[in-house]
């Protein structure tokens, strides 16, 4: 749902001074990309109000969705990104 998500996570990761964690990346992402966060919340809100809510596969809350995306990205990229960060 976030456009260029991989690139944005990479930028957030490279901007961190501390050891990356899910919570730290989550907070930094919110600060760095407030418009993407707003759009994610708006999409969720529209879905909840739609007639489809409850009749289809539920859409995860924006916090859960972003945290899961960050967790998956960290598992996949943290080792390769940390070596390129040095």
N, C-alpha and C positions, 0 to 999 in steps of 0.2 A: 504493500500500500504506500510505502514511502519511495518516491522516485530516487534513483541512484543511491539506494540504501547502502550498498557495499562501499561505494566511494565515501559516503558521509561517515560511515563507521570507521573507515581507515583514517580519515581526517581527524575525527574525535580521538581515536586511539593514539595517533601521532602527537596530538596536542597535550596528552597527559604527561605530567611530571612524575606522578606516583605510579606504583605498580597497578596495572589496569584490573579493575573488578567490574562485575556487572553493575553494581550500584553507582560506581564512579562514572562509568561510561553512560549510564542512563541519565544521571544528573548533568553531565557535560553535554550530552546530546540535546537535552531540553534547553540549555543555555545557548548552545550554538545554532540550533535549528528550531526556533519557536514556531515558525510558520508551519513546518512539517508536523510538529506536535499538535498544533491547533487543527490542522486538516484531518489528522488521525482521529481526534476527539469529535470533530464535526461529522465525519463519516460514520462513526459509531452511534452518535446521537440520532442521525437521520435513519440509520438502520433500525434502531430501537423503536422509533416512531412509525416505521413503515408497517404495512399490513403483513409483511413477511415474518415479522418478529414472532418467534415461537412456533412457526410453521416450517422453518428451515434449520439447517445446521447453525447453531448459535455463533455469533461473531464474538471473539474474545474482547474483553475490555481493552482500551488503548494501552494501559499500563502493562497488562499481561502480554499483549501482543509485542510491544516494543522490547520488553525485558526478554521475552523468548527469542526474538530476532537477535538481540545483542548476545545472549548466551550462546546461541548457535554460531554466530559469527566469531565470538571469542574462541570457542572450541576449535573452529576450523582455521582461524588465522593467527591466533595469539603467538604461537611458536614461530611462525614464519615472519610475522610483523615485528616481533621483538628483536629478532636478529637483524632486520633491516633498519631498525630504529637506532641501533648503536653507532 
